[in-house]
Amino acid sequence: MVKLNRRHFLAGSAASFAGATGVLGGLGKQAAWAADTSGYRALVCVFLLGGLDHADTVLPLDQASHDQLGDIRPGLFNAYNVGTGDSSRDRANLLELNADNIGSFGGRSFGLPVQLGGLHAAFEAGDLAIVGNVGPLIEPTVRDDISANSVALPPRLFSHNDQQSTWMALSTEGAQLGWGGSFVDAVLASDPTANPLYAAIATSGNNVFLAGDISRQFRASGGNGFDLNVINNRGIIGGNNRYNDVRERLDEFFQRPDLGGDNVFSQDVARAAGAGVTNIRAFNDARANIIPFSTSFPGTNLGRQLQTIAETIDVRNELQVSRQVFFAAIGGFDTHSNQANRLPQLQAQISDALAAFRQAMIERGVWDQVTLFTASDFGRTTIDNGDGTDHGWGGHHFVMGGSVQGQRIYGDLPAPNLDLPQYTNSRGRLIPSVSVEQYAATLGRWFGLAEDELVSALPNLSQFAASDLGFMGPLTS
């Protein structure tokens, strides 16, 4: 059961008004710790809603492994027309990953589908790393541990809502604080001069990932913050100028910090709403004079989100922020059927949008200060169900940025052999070998968090031997 208290009620209300100041932020403020806030850093989470099929994203390229996967997925390989020479999943058509550490995989090799050409180019240029077999864990786990009931498992595995929440907030649906918001909290607690208004920005609606004790997520979409539709849409009140006085009065009303009365909740919401309108206008004003990018972003939903993020990063000085965490999302990955038609289209959207974002950041000279990473509900079953796959557990992810130690594969890419201990006894689900918290800690350390701040934000981190996976370079100003 979710407990309602005044602070969390206000946090939700503030988010709905797209970026209030966080008038009760002081309630959660802690004594300054030691986060490094020098220079500028941005983390960009791209969440793939529905559960990305990792085995249909990073594919085996060597003949033996490719044949093994085909034996396990006959229906899916048939749906892709593998073996005809024209399939994007034919070995000859995969884009080989020339990883610096490919020798660590015992003669096996890997490739990406042609639809991920933009990501392949970033990998080969050293700007992208693959982190294999990431997922929620409480402690290190293999199949025998599960069979013996000797380990604690994350609750409600394979549930979309719960595993999205676990990826974002390390707990099932109903969690109130996300690790992205906790990272922002650490920065704000360490730097009292930091501007909290635009440190946590979502381009796809409210989410728990950016929820913090101090931070309040600001919503931006289509290039601007969400302003008041009743004011800006002249068709609501009336199209001609004789209604301008009504619009002005409404605008003043919405920006009032006090609606009167003694009810503490109504006072909080009024202040949040008024501040939210002011903050939206300030955000939009800062973006008004952006010099257009030479880079062209695709007109897809994800392309528009990443363009908004790129433009927001471009006005970081006007917004007076040294650290920002962004959240973008794209859905459609719950591919129980018709995967051979649906997933390649989604992969092309991801690749085109991320490639444009990378080029825009290079264009502006801030690529070393920005790191984009993917997340998803879960991977999918290695065993197909005809022309689709079911809910899995571990999956493979991409990390991209100028500070990424790229052209390498981190974590584990288990061979498609269901007898291996990395697979469950049911449906060939990957048991994660890298926890979400290890993944997050590696990003958080680059973001500037100190060790005690990482432990506070990621409570199970101490259960794992490695808290740094090595895919990020050192923090430099």
GICORCOR-V97771 format. One line per field, one symbol per residue. psi: psi as a letter, one per 40 degrees, with the letter a starting at -180 (. if undefined). A space follows every 50 residues. Layout:
psi: ???
This chain:
psi: hhhhidddddddddddeffiegeedddehiihbfhheiaiihhhhhhghd ghhdeedhihdiddddddddddfddddddefheeeeieeiddeihhhgid fdeeffeiiiiiidefddddddddeeehihhifiihidihhidddddefe ihihifiehdddddddddefiiheiehiddddddddddddgeeihedfdh hhefiiiedehiddihihhhifdiihahddddheeddidieeeddddddd ddddeheheiiehdddddddddddddddddddddddedfhhiidhhiifi ddddddddddddddfdddefiehihihiihaeeggdifdddddddddddd dddddddddddddefedeehhhiiiidiaiidhifbfaiihaciiiihhh idehgafihibhgiigheeieeiiehefhhhhehiddddddddddddeii dddddddgdedeeidheheeeiiihi.
